[in-house]
Amino acid sequence: MANCCDMKEGDLFYCDACGLELEVKKACTCKPGVEGCCTVPLSCCGKEMSPKDK
């Protein structure tokens, strides 16, 4: 699951359906499990985006 609090600067993610690719330019400052942290996975075309090897 691609959740922003797990993403690091430079990570790449892509959509299997349409080919959209996103690169993390600045990491999220949320901490997992802390109130107010991001909980929605990164998605496109109704599906979760996948990490892409560099």
C-alpha positions as CSV (number, residue, x, y, z in Angstrom):
1,M,0.0,0.0,0.0
2,A,1.4,3.4,-0.9
3,N,0.5,5.6,2.0
4,C,2.2,9.1,2.2
5,C,3.7,8.6,5.7
6,D,5.7,5.6,4.3
7,M,7.0,7.5,1.2
8,K,10.5,8.8,1.1
9,E,11.9,11.6,-1.1
10,G,12.8,10.2,-4.5
11,D,10.4,7.3,-4.4
12,L,8.5,6.6,-7.6
13,F,4.9,5.3,-7.9
14,Y,2.9,4.4,-11.0
15,C,-0.6,3.4,-12.1
16,D,-1.0,0.0,-13.8
17,A,-4.1,1.2,-15.6
18,C,-3.1,4.5,-17.2
19,G,0.6,4.7,-16.8
20,L,0.7,7.8,-14.6
21,E,4.0,8.1,-12.7
22,L,4.6,10.3,-9.6
23,E,7.9,11.1,-7.8
24,V,8.0,12.1,-4.2
25,K,9.8,15.5,-4.1
26,K,9.2,16.2,-0.4
27,A,8.4,13.5,2.2
28,C,5.3,13.7,4.4
29,T,5.8,14.7,8.0
30,C,3.0,12.5,9.4
31,K,3.9,9.7,11.8
32,P,1.9,6.4,11.4
33,G,-0.6,5.8,14.2
34,V,-0.6,9.4,15.4
35,E,-3.9,11.3,15.4
36,G,-4.3,13.3,12.3
37,C,-1.9,11.2,10.2
38,C,-2.6,10.4,6.6
39,T,-4.5,7.1,6.3
40,V,-5.7,7.0,2.6
41,P,-3.5,5.1,0.2
42,L,-2.3,6.8,-3.0
43,S,-4.7,5.8,-5.8
44,C,-5.4,6.4,-9.5
45,C,-8.1,4.9,-11.8
46,G,-9.8,3.4,-8.7
47,K,-6.8,1.3,-7.7
48,E,-3.8,1.7,-5.4
49,M,-0.6,3.0,-7.1
50,S,2.4,0.7,-7.0
51,P,6.0,1.6,-6.1
52,K,8.4,1.6,-9.1
53,D,12.0,0.6,-9.0
54,K,14.4,3.3,-9.9
